[in-house]
Amino acid sequence: MHGLKDKHEIMFEHVGKVLDIARKYGFECEMWCDMYMHAAYGDYEGKFIWDKSEEVSKIIPKDVKIIYWDYWSLDKNHYKFYIDSVRKLTDNFLFAGGAWNFFGYCPDNAYGIKATKVAFEACRENGVKEVMLTTWSDDGGEASAFAILPTVVAAYEFSRGNFDMESIKARFKAI
């Protein structure tokens, strides 16, 4: 009916229509960065195929905050690479890390704290002003939200520039 179109073109058109509605009612919008990263680099998980960042940066609406999400890496340089890659697309972005409660009944606070620490350090060192911590209940995730409180407290402290684990543990105990 409409002919063959590139998948990115279809998505950008759809986003435009949604944003028209959102703007009409005064909403501010945020989007996970996957679609734009795929369009700009051909991939999102480390195997960039091309660099169309200059072209894609012109397509991203200036009033949409892009969310760079990343939950897994323990390598600060990994986060720096992606911060730079997202920044080539827009300055209007934030970082979202993950509290590791998504795999069953027990959270992995140790891993979540380690990943959050290096991610938030990279964000601080690279001028990312806004960060958030996400929690998911997918893939059979049955862990209580209260079970990730150690990661939440650590993330709060990291966001304030405190990376000293002993003082963070003391703060958690006091709370």
C-alpha positions, -999 to 999 in steps of 0.1 A, spaced: 0 0 0 28 24 9 57 7 -9 90 -5 5 105 18 31 136 17 52 129 5 88 146 36 102 125 59 80 93 42 93 104 45 129 114 82 125 80 90 109 62 72 138 83 91 164 74 123 147 37 116 149 39 106 186 59 138 194 33 159 177 7 145 200 30 148 231 38 184 223 1 192 218 -5 182 255 28 197 268 46 165 275 84 163 276 96 131 259 125 107 265 136 78 244 159 48 248 188 53 224 187 19 207 169 30 175 192 60 170 224 40 177 214 13 152 207 40 126 239 58 133 263 29 138 245 -2 125 246 -18 160 243 -9 197 263 -36 214 299 -29 204 302 -39 168 297 -6 149 294 -13 112 293 23 99 293 59 112 263 79 101 263 99 133 263 132 116 233 123 95 214 108 124 221 137 147 201 159 124 171 136 127 169 134 165 144 160 177 161 185 199 134 184 226 137 146 231 160 134 258 179 103 247 186 76 273 218 58 269 213 26 289 239 1 298 239 -25 326 266 -50 321 301 -37 317 327 -34 344 351 -15 321 351 23 324 364 27 289 334 9 276 311 35 291 334 63 279 332 49 243 294 48 244 291 82 260 312 97 232 291 78 206 258 91 220 272 126 224 280 126 186 243 122 182 230 147 208 239 166 239 204 160 253 209 126 269 212 109 303 226 76 314 206 47 328 223 19 347 207 -12 361 202 -27 395 207 -64 390 174 -79 401 163 -93 367 173 -129 370 152 -148 395 146 -145 432 179 -131 443 194 -98 431 231 -96 422 240 -66 443 277 -72 442 277 -71 404 251 -43 402 272 -21 425 304 -28 406 288 -20 372 271 11 386 303 23 402 324 23 370 295 36 349 289 65 372 326 72 374 327 74 336 297 96 336 312 120 361 345 121 343 328 128 309 304 154 321 272 134 320 250 155 344 220 132 347 220 95 356 194 70 368 192 35 381 167 12 366 152 -20 379 133 -46 358 111 -76 365 115 -95 333 131 -128 324 116 -144 354 128 -116 377 110 -122 410 134 -105 433 119 -80 458 125 -44 450 137 -41 486 165 -67 479 183 -42 457 185 -14 484 223 -19 487 227 -10 450 202 19 453 221 34 482 255 29 464 241 45 433 229 75 453 263 79 468 281 74 435 259 101 420 271 125 447 307 117 440 313 93 469 330 62 456 344 50 490 328 16 496 334 16 534 315 49 539 288 37 516 284 5 536 283 26 568 256 48 553 235 18 542 238 4 577 227 37 592 197 40 569 
